[in-house]
Amino acid sequence: MLLLDDAFASVDPGTEEEILQSLFEHPSRPTLVLATHRRSALLRVDRILVLDEGRVVDTGRHAELIARGGLYADLYHREEMVEELETL
């Protein structure tokens, strides 16, 4: 098992993508636990646990959590807006 706690906070998007690709495509990939807020990482995982004040408030795949709305969808869409504004 490999636990990564916000491992991509200090890397640029290109480096993050290279790391994620290496981790997810490695033939003997260990179980990965990612603590992250980066959207690119969230789109690749099998299961997302949404925490609020230390408690699990929702769980599922990205598409399921977006469809349900709630905290995950709110945070995800907020991050989308921030990224769009940064490109202006």
Summary of the structure (lengths in Angstrom):
residues: 88
radius of gyration: 13.7
end to end distance: 40.0
largest distance: 41.2
contacts: 193
relative contact order: 0.13
helix: 47%
strand: 22%
